[in-house]
């Protein structure tokens, strides 16, 4: 997302319990992919260097006792995977 004429990029991320969530493992569990598919979101892949967009949504997946938050940004008409974290 660009703001003002100085074109400053804004990066979005997920907060839980007042803190930025911890990064998820590089290899996400199958539960994350199946939960994203159930919500009609693209499969999570490599994290984006920054998360920008016009709208945002979080898909929460449970893998055993762990909770994963998958952050997506709407880029035009396409949802794009931004990042994943555990909380």
Gaussian input, Z-matrix of N, CA and C with variables (Angstrom, degrees):
# hf/3-21g

backbone

0 1
 N
 C     1     B1
 C     2     B2     1     A1
 N     3     B3     2     A2     1     D1
 C     4     B4     3     A3     2     D2
 C     5     B5     4     A4     3     D3
 N     6     B6     5     A5     4     D4
 C     7     B7     6     A6     5     D5
 C     8     B8     7     A7     6     D6
 N     9     B9     8     A8     7     D7
 C    10    B10     9     A9     8     D8
 C    11    B11    10    A10     9     D9
 N    12    B12    11    A11    10    D10
 C    13    B13    12    A12    11    D11
 C    14    B14    13    A13    12    D12
 N    15    B15    14    A14    13    D13
 C    16    B16    15    A15    14    D14
 C    17    B17    16    A16    15    D15
 N    18    B18    17    A17    16    D16
 C    19    B19    18    A18    17    D17
 C    20    B20    19    A19    18    D18
 N    21    B21    20    A20    19    D19
 C    22    B22    21    A21    20    D20
 C    23    B23    22    A22    21    D21
 N    24    B24    23    A23    22    D22
 C    25    B25    24    A24    23    D23
 C    26    B26    25    A25    24    D24
 N    27    B27    26    A26    25    D25
 C    28    B28    27    A27    26    D26
 C    29    B29    28    A28    27    D27
 N    30    B30    29    A29    28    D28
 C    31    B31    30    A30    29    D29
 C    32    B32    31    A31    30    D30
 N    33    B33    32    A32    31    D31
 C    34    B34    33    A33    32    D32
 C    35    B35    34    A34    33    D33
 N    36    B36    35    A35    34    D34
 C    37    B37    36    A36    35    D35
 C    38    B38    37    A37    36    D36
 N    39    B39    38    A38    37    D37
 C    40    B40    39    A39    38    D38
 C    41    B41    40    A40    39    D39
 N    42    B42    41    A41    40    D40
 C    43    B43    42    A42    41    D41
 C    44    B44    43    A43    42    D42
 N    45    B45    44    A44    43    D43
 C    46    B46    45    A45    44    D44
 C    47    B47    46    A46    45    D45
 N    48    B48    47    A47    46    D46
 C    49    B49    48    A48    47    D47
 C    50    B50    49    A49    48    D48
 N    51    B51    50    A50    49    D49
 C    52    B52    51    A51    50    D50
 C    53    B53    52    A52    51    D51
 N    54    B54    53    A53    52    D52
 C    55    B55    54    A54    53    D53
 C    56    B56    55    A55    54    D54
 N    57    B57    56    A56    55    D55
 C    58    B58    57    A57    56    D56
 C    59    B59    58    A58    57    D57
 N    60    B60    59    A59    58    D58
 C    61    B61    60    A60    59    D59
 C    62    B62    61    A61    60    D60
 N    63    B63    62    A62    61    D61
 C    64    B64    63    A63    62    D62
 C    65    B65    64    A64    63    D63
 N    66    B66    65    A65    64    D64
 C    67    B67    66    A66    65    D65
 C    68    B68    67    A67    66    D66
 N    69    B69    68    A68    67    D67
 C    70    B70    69    A69    68    D68
 C    71    B71    70    A70    69    D69
 N    72    B72    71    A71    70    D70
 C    73    B73    72    A72    71    D71
 C    74    B74    73    A73    72    D72
 N    75    B75    74    A74    73    D73
 C    76    B76    75    A75    74    D74
 C    77    B77    76    A76    75    D75
 N    78    B78    77    A77    76    D76
 C    79    B79    78    A78    77    D77
 C    80    B80    79    A79    78    D78
 N    81    B81    80    A80    79    D79
 C    82    B82    81    A81    80    D80
 C    83    B83    82    A82    81    D81
 N    84    B84    83    A83    82    D82
 C    85    B85    84    A84    83    D83
 C    86    B86    85    A85    84    D84
 N    87    B87    86    A86    85    D85
 C    88    B88    87    A87    86    D86
 C    89    B89    88    A88    87    D87
 N    90    B90    89    A89    88    D88
 C    91    B91    90    A90    89    D89
 C    92    B92    91    A91    90    D90
 N    93    B93    92    A92    91    D91
 C    94    B94    93    A93    92    D92
 C    95    B95    94    A94    93    D93
 N    96    B96    95    A95    94    D94
 C    97    B97    96    A96    95    D95
 C    98    B98    97    A97    96    D96
 N    99    B99    98    A98    97    D97
 C   100   B100    99    A99    98    D98
 C   101   B101   100   A100    99    D99
 N   102   B102   101   A101   100   D100
 C   103   B103   102   A102   101   D101
 C   104   B104   103   A103   102   D102
 N   105   B105   104   A104   103   D103
 C   106   B106   105   A105   104   D104
 C   107   B107   106   A106   105   D105
 N   108   B108   107   A107   106   D106
 C   109   B109   108   A108   107   D107
 C   110   B110   109   A109   108   D108
 N   111   B111   110   A110   109   D109
 C   112   B112   111   A111   110   D110
 C   113   B113   112   A112   111   D111
 N   114   B114   113   A113   112   D112
 C   115   B115   114   A114   113   D113
 C   116   B116   115   A115   114   D114
 N   117   B117   116   A116   115   D115
 C   118   B118   117   A117   116   D116
 C   119   B119   118   A118   117   D117
 N   120   B120   119   A119   118   D118
 C   121   B121   120   A120   119   D119
 C   122   B122   121   A121   120   D120
 N   123   B123   122   A122   121   D121
 C   124   B124   123   A123   122   D122
 C   125   B125   124   A124   123   D123
 N   126   B126   125   A125   124   D124
 C   127   B127   126   A126   125   D125
 C   128   B128   127   A127   126   D126
 N   129   B129   128   A128   127   D127
 C   130   B130   129   A129   128   D128
 C   131   B131   130   A130   129   D129
 N   132   B132   131   A131   130   D130
 C   133   B133   132   A132   131   D131
 C   134   B134   133   A133   132   D132
 N   135   B135   134   A134   133   D133
 C   136   B136   135   A135   134   D134
 C   137   B137   136   A136   135   D135
 N   138   B138   137   A137   136   D136
 C   139   B139   138   A138   137   D137
 C   140   B140   139   A139   138   D138
 N   141   B141   140   A140   139   D139
 C   142   B142   141   A141   140   D140
 C   143   B143   142   A142   141   D141
 N   144   B144   143   A143   142   D142
 C   145   B145   144   A144   143   D143
 C   146   B146   145   A145   144   D144
 N   147   B147   146   A146   145   D145
 C   148   B148   147   A147   146   D146
 C   149   B149   148   A148   147   D147
 N   150   B150   149   A149   148   D148
 C   151   B151   150   A150   149   D149
 C   152   B152   151   A151   150   D150
 N   153   B153   152   A152   151   D151
 C   154   B154   153   A153   152   D152
 C   155   B155   154   A154   153   D153
 N   156   B156   155   A155   154   D154
 C   157   B157   156   A156   155   D155
 C   158   B158   157   A157   156   D156
 N   159   B159   158   A158   157   D157
 C   160   B160   159   A159   158   D158
 C   161   B161   160   A160   159   D159
 N   162   B162   161   A161   160   D160
 C   163   B163   162   A162   161   D161
 C   164   B164   163   A163   162   D162
 N   165   B165   164   A164   163   D163
 C   166   B166   165   A165   164   D164
 C   167   B167   166   A166   165   D165
 N   168   B168   167   A167   166   D166
 C   169   B169   168   A168   167   D167
 C   170   B170   169   A169   168   D168
 N   171   B171   170   A170   169   D169
 C   172   B172   171   A171   170   D170
 C   173   B173   172   A172   171   D171
 N   174   B174   173   A173   172   D172
 C   175   B175   174   A174   173   D173
 C   176   B176   175   A175   174   D174
 N   177   B177   176   A176   175   D175
 C   178   B178   177   A177   176   D176
 C   179   B179   178   A178   177   D177
 N   180   B180   179   A179   178   D178
 C   181   B181   180   A180   179   D179
 C   182   B182   181   A181   180   D180
 N   183   B183   182   A182   181   D181
 C   184   B184   183   A183   182   D182
 C   185   B185   184   A184   183   D183
 N   186   B186   185   A185   184   D184
 C   187   B187   186   A186   185   D185
 C   188   B188   187   A187   186   D186
 N   189   B189   188   A188   187   D187
 C   190   B190   189   A189   188   D188
 C   191   B191   190   A190   189   D189
 N   192   B192   191   A191   190   D190
 C   193   B193   192   A192   191   D191
 C   194   B194   193   A193   192   D192
 N   195   B195   194   A194   193   D193
 C   196   B196   195   A195   194   D194
 C   197   B197   196   A196   195   D195
 N   198   B198   197   A197   196   D196
 C   199   B199   198   A198   197   D197
 C   200   B200   199   A199   198   D198
 N   201   B201   200   A200   199   D199
 C   202   B202   201   A201   200   D200
 C   203   B203   202   A202   201   D201
 N   204   B204   203   A203   202   D202
 C   205   B205   204   A204   203   D203
 C   206   B206   205   A205   204   D204
 N   207   B207   206   A206   205   D205
 C   208   B208   207   A207   206   D206
 C   209   B209   208   A208   207   D207
 N   210   B210   209   A209   208   D208
 C   211   B211   210   A210   209   D209
 C   212   B212   211   A211   210   D210
 N   213   B213   212   A212   211   D211
 C   214   B214   213   A213   212   D212
 C   215   B215   214   A214   213   D213
 N   216   B216   215   A215   214   D214
 C   217   B217   216   A216   215   D215
 C   218   B218   217   A217   216   D216
 N   219   B219   218   A218   217   D217
 C   220   B220   219   A219   218   D218
 C   221   B221   220   A220   219   D219
 N   222   B222   221   A221   220   D220
 C   223   B223   222   A222   221   D221
 C   224   B224   223   A223   222   D222
 N   225   B225   224   A224   223   D223
 C   226   B226   225   A225   224   D224
 C   227   B227   226   A226   225   D225
 N   228   B228   227   A227   226   D226
 C   229   B229   228   A228   227   D227
 C   230   B230   229   A229   228   D228
 N   231   B231   230   A230   229   D229
 C   232   B232   231   A231   230   D230
 C   233   B233   232   A232   231   D231
 N   234   B234   233   A233   232   D232
 C   235   B235   234   A234   233   D233
 C   236   B236   235   A235   234   D234
 N   237   B237   236   A236   235   D235
 C   238   B238   237   A237   236   D236
 C   239   B239   238   A238   237   D237
 N   240   B240   239   A239   238   D238
 C   241   B241   240   A240   239   D239
 C   242   B242   241   A241   240   D240
 N   243   B243   242   A242   241   D241
 C   244   B244   243   A243   242   D242
 C   245   B245   244   A244   243   D243
 N   246   B246   245   A245   244   D244
 C   247   B247   246   A246   245   D245
 C   248   B248   247   A247   246   D246
 N   249   B249   248   A248   247   D247
 C   250   B250   249   A249   248   D248
 C   251   B251   250   A250   249   D249
 N   252   B252   251   A251   250   D250
 C   253   B253   252   A252   251   D251
 C   254   B254   253   A253   252   D252
 N   255   B255   254   A254   253   D253
 C   256   B256   255   A255   254   D254
 C   257   B257   256   A256   255   D255
 N   258   B258   257   A257   256   D256
 C   259   B259   258   A258   257   D257
 C   260   B260   259   A259   258   D258

   B1=1.4339
   B2=1.5224
   B3=1.2773
   B4=1.4601
   B5=1.5172
   B6=1.2955
   B7=1.4585
   B8=1.5137
   B9=1.3000
   B10=1.4630
   B11=1.5249
   B12=1.3076
   B13=1.4582
   B14=1.5254
   B15=1.3091
   B16=1.4705
   B17=1.5258
   B18=1.3250
   B19=1.4705
   B20=1.5258
   B21=1.3058
   B22=1.4565
   B23=1.5306
   B24=1.3111
   B25=1.4601
   B26=1.5365
   B27=1.3257
   B28=1.4564
   B29=1.5171
   B30=1.3201
   B31=1.4576
   B32=1.5243
   B33=1.3480
   B34=1.4561
   B35=1.5294
   B36=1.3464
   B37=1.4526
   B38=1.5164
   B39=1.3373
   B40=1.4583
   B41=1.5258
   B42=1.3404
   B43=1.4598
   B44=1.5210
   B45=1.3317
   B46=1.4627
   B47=1.5188
   B48=1.3091
   B49=1.4631
   B50=1.5140
   B51=1.3325
   B52=1.4552
   B53=1.5163
   B54=1.3392
   B55=1.4631
   B56=1.5228
   B57=1.3134
   B58=1.4623
   B59=1.5290
   B60=1.3315
   B61=1.4588
   B62=1.5262
   B63=1.3457
   B64=1.4648
   B65=1.5198
   B66=1.2981
   B67=1.4664
   B68=1.5258
   B69=1.3145
   B70=1.4634
   B71=1.5157
   B72=1.3272
   B73=1.4630
   B74=1.5272
   B75=1.3125
   B76=1.4719
   B77=1.5188
   B78=1.3171
   B79=1.4620
   B80=1.5291
   B81=1.3314
   B82=1.4626
   B83=1.5257
   B84=1.3348
   B85=1.4568
   B86=1.5330
   B87=1.3146
   B88=1.4702
   B89=1.5223
   B90=1.3277
   B91=1.4640
   B92=1.5232
   B93=1.3209
   B94=1.4695
   B95=1.5228
   B96=1.3154
   B97=1.4613
   B98=1.5228
   B99=1.3339
   B100=1.4598
   B101=1.5191
   B102=1.3241
   B103=1.4642
   B104=1.5286
   B105=1.3209
   B106=1.4676
   B107=1.5282
   B108=1.3329
   B109=1.4611
   B110=1.5249
   B111=1.3307
   B112=1.4606
   B113=1.5250
   B114=1.3169
   B115=1.4736
   B116=1.5309
   B117=1.3589
   B118=1.4654
   B119=1.5416
   B120=1.3389
   B121=1.4559
   B122=1.5257
   B123=1.3465
   B124=1.4636
   B125=1.5269
   B126=1.3149
   B127=1.4677
   B128=1.5243
   B129=1.3232
   B130=1.4683
   B131=1.5214
   B132=1.2998
   B133=1.4585
   B134=1.5101
   B135=1.3124
   B136=1.4685
   B137=1.5279
   B138=1.3304
   B139=1.4659
   B140=1.5303
   B141=1.3179
   B142=1.4632
   B143=1.5317
   B144=1.3217
   B145=1.4697
   B146=1.5266
   B147=1.3321
   B148=1.4656
   B149=1.5212
   B150=1.3177
   B151=1.4598
   B152=1.5194
   B153=1.3059
   B154=1.4598
   B155=1.5170
   B156=1.3164
   B157=1.4513
   B158=1.5093
   B159=1.3327
   B160=1.4573
   B161=1.5249
   B162=1.3399
   B163=1.4623
   B164=1.5165
   B165=1.3436
   B166=1.4563
   B167=1.5205
   B168=1.3243
   B169=1.4617
   B170=1.5202
   B171=1.3235
   B172=1.4569
   B173=1.5199
   B174=1.3161
   B175=1.4582
   B176=1.5208
   B177=1.3275
   B178=1.4624
   B179=1.5273
   B180=1.3212
   B181=1.4626
   B182=1.5194
   B183=1.3204
   B184=1.4674
   B185=1.5140
   B186=1.3126
   B187=1.4677
   B188=1.5180
   B189=1.3290
   B190=1.4574
   B191=1.5164
   B192=1.3136
   B193=1.4678
   B194=1.5242
   B195=1.3308
   B196=1.4624
   B197=1.5200
   B198=1.3171
   B199=1.4593
   B200=1.5191
   B201=1.3150
   B202=1.4620
   B203=1.5217
   B204=1.3083
   B205=1.4566
   B206=1.5258
   B207=1.3334
   B208=1.4609
   B209=1.5177
   B210=1.3136
   B211=1.4575
   B212=1.5246
   B213=1.3468
   B214=1.4639
   B215=1.5210
   B216=1.3337
   B217=1.4486
   B218=1.5248
   B219=1.3246
   B220=1.4558
   B221=1.5209
   B222=1.3292
   B223=1.4625
   B224=1.5245
   B225=1.3206
   B226=1.4653
   B227=1.5142
   B228=1.3451
   B229=1.4673
   B230=1.5288
   B231=1.3179
   B232=1.4672
   B233=1.5220
   B234=1.3478
   B235=1.4642
   B236=1.5198
   B237=1.3198
   B238=1.4623
   B239=1.5255
   B240=1.3378
   B241=1.4715
   B242=1.5244
   B243=1.3205
   B244=1.4674
   B245=1.5243
   B246=1.3392
   B247=1.4611
   B248=1.5170
   B249=1.3244
   B250=1.4667
   B251=1.5084
   B252=1.3091
   B253=1.4522
   B254=1.5108
   B255=1.3217
   B256=1.4600
   B257=1.5127
   B258=1.3251
   B259=1.4685
   B260=1.5063
   A1=107.54
   A2=117.02
   A3=121.02
   A4=109.08
   A5=115.93
   A6=120.77
   A7=109.93
   A8=115.29
   A9=125.08
   A10=112.84
   A11=115.76
   A12=120.94
   A13=112.15
   A14=117.46
   A15=119.82
   A16=111.66
   A17=116.42
   A18=123.10
   A19=113.18
   A20=115.55
   A21=120.53
   A22=109.62
   A23=117.98
   A24=123.21
   A25=109.38
   A26=115.95
   A27=122.00
   A28=108.18
   A29=117.29
   A30=122.96
   A31=108.34
   A32=116.41
   A33=121.25
   A34=110.01
   A35=115.92
   A36=121.80
   A37=108.38
   A38=117.19
   A39=122.93
   A40=110.32
   A41=115.18
   A42=122.63
   A43=108.04
   A44=117.06
   A45=122.55
   A46=107.73
   A47=116.48
   A48=120.18
   A49=112.97
   A50=117.43
   A51=121.78
   A52=114.99
   A53=117.81
   A54=121.22
   A55=110.12
   A56=115.60
   A57=120.52
   A58=107.81
   A59=117.55
   A60=120.05
   A61=110.54
   A62=115.03
   A63=121.22
   A64=109.58
   A65=116.09
   A66=120.88
   A67=109.58
   A68=115.55
   A69=120.82
   A70=109.36
   A71=117.17
   A72=119.19
   A73=110.46
   A74=116.49
   A75=120.80
   A76=111.60
   A77=116.87
   A78=121.39
   A79=108.47
   A80=116.01
   A81=120.30
   A82=110.29
   A83=117.28
   A84=119.90
   A85=111.43
   A86=115.88
   A87=121.74
   A88=111.57
   A89=117.75
   A90=121.24
   A91=111.52
   A92=117.33
   A93=120.67
   A94=110.84
   A95=117.00
   A96=121.08
   A97=111.07
   A98=117.46
   A99=119.90
   A100=111.85
   A101=117.90
   A102=120.99
   A103=110.15
   A104=117.55
   A105=120.84
   A106=110.00
   A107=117.51
   A108=121.06
   A109=111.08
   A110=117.56
   A111=121.64
   A112=111.38
   A113=116.86
   A114=121.90
   A115=111.93
   A116=116.09
   A117=122.98
   A118=112.85
   A119=114.18
   A120=120.99
   A121=107.88
   A122=117.73
   A123=119.43
   A124=111.43
   A125=114.87
   A126=119.70
   A127=109.56
   A128=116.91
   A129=118.85
   A130=110.33
   A131=115.61
   A132=121.51
   A133=109.73
   A134=115.77
   A135=120.54
   A136=109.02
   A137=118.16
   A138=120.40
   A139=111.32
   A140=116.05
   A141=121.75
   A142=109.06
   A143=116.34
   A144=119.55
   A145=110.96
   A146=116.92
   A147=121.56
   A148=107.61
   A149=116.84
   A150=121.68
   A151=108.86
   A152=115.88
   A153=121.69
   A154=108.86
   A155=116.87
   A156=120.97
   A157=111.50
   A158=114.82
   A159=120.68
   A160=111.02
   A161=117.08
   A162=123.69
   A163=108.32
   A164=115.77
   A165=120.88
   A166=109.78
   A167=115.91
   A168=120.98
   A169=108.73
   A170=115.26
   A171=121.96
   A172=107.85
   A173=116.31
   A174=123.11
   A175=106.52
   A176=116.72
   A177=121.05
   A178=108.14
   A179=115.97
   A180=122.74
   A181=108.65
   A182=115.57
   A183=120.85
   A184=108.68
   A185=115.69
   A186=122.43
   A187=106.86
   A188=116.48
   A189=119.78
   A190=109.60
   A191=117.28
   A192=120.58
   A193=112.64
   A194=117.60
   A195=121.62
   A196=111.45
   A197=115.45
   A198=121.93
   A199=107.55
   A200=115.97
   A201=121.78
   A202=108.97
   A203=116.82
   A204=122.02
   A205=107.53
   A206=115.72
   A207=121.80
   A208=107.56
   A209=117.29
   A210=122.38
   A211=109.60
   A212=115.39
   A213=122.49
   A214=109.51
   A215=116.47
   A216=122.80
   A217=109.79
   A218=116.73
   A219=121.41
   A220=108.36
   A221=115.57
   A222=122.54
   A223=107.05
   A224=116.89
   A225=121.14
   A226=109.15
   A227=116.68
   A228=120.69
   A229=111.60
   A230=118.34
   A231=122.31
   A232=111.37
   A233=114.76
   A234=120.03
   A235=108.32
   A236=116.04
   A237=122.55
   A238=108.53
   A239=115.86
   A240=120.31
   A241=109.27
   A242=116.15
   A243=120.96
   A244=112.04
   A245=115.76
   A246=119.06
   A247=110.23
   A248=114.92
   A249=121.41
   A250=108.43
   A251=114.87
   A252=119.96
   A253=111.06
   A254=116.06
   A255=122.02
   A256=109.87
   A257=115.12
   A258=120.35
   A259=109.70
   D1=132.59
   D2=178.16
   D3=-104.44
   D4=142.39
   D5=178.28
   D6=-129.27
   D7=141.67
   D8=177.34
   D9=54.92
   D10=177.71
   D11=-177.70
   D12=-73.06
   D13=-14.46
   D14=179.44
   D15=-84.60
   D16=-2.80
   D17=173.43
   D18=50.14
   D19=64.41
   D20=177.33
   D21=-94.58
   D22=126.66
   D23=-178.14
   D24=-80.45
   D25=137.46
   D26=179.05
   D27=-111.01
   D28=133.07
   D29=-179.34
   D30=-110.98
   D31=132.75
   D32=-179.74
   D33=-108.90
   D34=151.67
   D35=179.21
   D36=-153.04
   D37=171.68
   D38=-176.13
   D39=-98.45
   D40=138.66
   D41=175.98
   D42=-120.18
   D43=134.93
   D44=174.28
   D45=-135.14
   D46=132.55
   D47=-179.21
   D48=64.44
   D49=27.42
   D50=178.62
   D51=81.24
   D52=3.75
   D53=-179.03
   D54=-129.12
   D55=150.93
   D56=173.69
   D57=-63.31
   D58=133.55
   D59=-176.66
   D60=-68.78
   D61=153.59
   D62=-179.95
   D63=-71.76
   D64=149.36
   D65=178.91
   D66=-63.47
   D67=141.55
   D68=177.49
   D69=-78.05
   D70=160.26
   D71=175.90
   D72=-61.45
   D73=153.44
   D74=-178.04
   D75=-58.17
   D76=-36.65
   D77=178.53
   D78=-100.47
   D79=103.95
   D80=-178.31
   D81=-74.51
   D82=146.83
   D83=177.75
   D84=-67.71
   D85=157.84
   D86=-179.78
   D87=-57.42
   D88=-29.90
   D89=179.40
   D90=-58.03
   D91=-35.16
   D92=179.50
   D93=-66.22
   D94=-43.80
   D95=-179.57
   D96=-67.47
   D97=-44.12
   D98=-178.94
   D99=-68.55
   D100=-35.12
   D101=177.87
   D102=-67.78
   D103=-42.26
   D104=177.48
   D105=-61.25
   D106=-42.76
   D107=179.25
   D108=-63.76
   D109=-39.73
   D110=178.74
   D111=-63.08
   D112=-30.12
   D113=178.94
   D114=-91.69
   D115=7.49
   D116=179.06
   D117=62.05
   D118=37.38
   D119=177.40
   D120=-109.37
   D121=155.78
   D122=177.34
   D123=-64.15
   D124=153.22
   D125=177.80
   D126=-62.32
   D127=139.36
   D128=177.18
   D129=-66.12
   D130=139.58
   D131=178.91
   D132=-130.49
   D133=-140.65
   D134=177.61
   D135=-68.21
   D136=135.95
   D137=179.19
   D138=-62.64
   D139=145.24
   D140=176.81
   D141=-75.42
   D142=153.31
   D143=179.14
   D144=-68.00
   D145=-29.51
   D146=173.61
   D147=-149.39
   D148=155.27
   D149=-178.45
   D150=-109.83
   D151=111.90
   D152=179.09
   D153=-130.31
   D154=163.87
   D155=177.64
   D156=160.35
   D157=179.57
   D158=179.43
   D159=-88.96
   D160=-31.21
   D161=177.56
   D162=-139.93
   D163=162.41
   D164=-178.33
   D165=-138.47
   D166=152.94
   D167=174.08
   D168=-146.54
   D169=153.93
   D170=177.89
   D171=-120.67
   D172=130.45
   D173=173.31
   D174=-104.13
   D175=124.30
   D176=179.83
   D177=-102.69
   D178=124.70
   D179=178.85
   D180=-118.84
   D181=144.17
   D182=176.79
   D183=-109.34
   D184=127.52
   D185=176.67
   D186=-126.10
   D187=94.76
   D188=-174.79
   D189=67.18
   D190=-127.71
   D191=178.68
   D192=-87.73
   D193=-7.17
   D194=-178.84
   D195=-88.63
   D196=144.80
   D197=172.94
   D198=-112.58
   D199=132.28
   D200=178.72
   D201=-113.37
   D202=136.55
   D203=174.20
   D204=-111.49
   D205=122.07
   D206=178.18
   D207=-106.23
   D208=118.14
   D209=-177.93
   D210=-96.89
   D211=130.87
   D212=178.49
   D213=-125.19
   D214=143.69
   D215=175.19
   D216=-117.34
   D217=139.61
   D218=178.51
   D219=-87.18
   D220=115.89
   D221=-179.39
   D222=-110.75
   D223=97.71
   D224=-174.63
   D225=71.85
   D226=-110.27
   D227=178.06
   D228=-111.48
   D229=6.09
   D230=-176.00
   D231=-116.73
   D232=132.74
   D233=172.25
   D234=-79.27
   D235=136.10
   D236=-178.15
   D237=-124.58
   D238=131.41
   D239=177.50
   D240=-68.14
   D241=130.64
   D242=-179.96
   D243=-103.26
   D244=-56.50
   D245=-175.82
   D246=-163.46
   D247=169.74
   D248=176.29
   D249=-137.48
   D250=148.66
   D251=178.27
   D252=-151.37
   D253=165.60
   D254=178.46
   D255=-110.49
   D256=150.78
   D257=176.99
   D258=-153.69

